Amino acid sequence: MKQYLLSVAMIEGAPPRSDQDTQKAFEQVARLNDEMQAAGTWVFGGGLLPASSATVVRTKGDDVIVTDGPFAESKEHIGGFWVITAADLDEALEWATKATRACGEPVEVRPFQEEPEG
């Protein structure tokens, strides 16, 4: 089985959801999480605070530079994610379809690199 990252795309400045719509999405995602766990596909998942809460750590030579804010200067950021196992991309896309319906946001699917054998 291969692992896939299902990442939820959030757009800065998008109109905020109502409290009712937010609660509905939380409930739908909780049910999806339960379904993934019952199916044995669930590895890990979680929601993230806004990109403005990010801290970037990088090196330049021997120096370590720490800056506030997201790495990418973009209006689109990862708002949450799942790591799942799936037999193939088609199965991962089936889970992503359920995920986008549950959370109401676009979901990007990316396979993890395979570990070299040895």
Summary of the structure (lengths in Angstrom):
residues: 118
radius of gyration: 16.5
end to end distance: 18.0
largest distance: 51.6
contacts: 276
relative contact order: 0.33
helix: 33%
strand: 37%
